């Protein structure tokens, strides 16, 4: 799902809100989440999952086109771990 579809679905479920206001709310929530992850904070949404940042150390890699060995810089990557309730909802038979 892309952000515009999310905004449309939220606006459809809340007809008392304008779509532009829903878009501002979604942008604000995502902005706060990105800022928190950039600071290394953990975000937990009960019943859904948790976002955190994982550090990946420098390593030796290989360019898939040329086969040349290259060094890969260390980096921090966002990680999502879903909760048991979400697993049940995602895997239930309909």
Secondary structure, DSSP 8 states (H G I E B T S, - for coil): --HHHHHHHHHHH-TTS-HHHHHHHHHHHHHHHHHHHHTT--EEETTTEEEEEEEE--EEEE-TTT--EEEE--EEEEEEEE-HHHHHHHH---
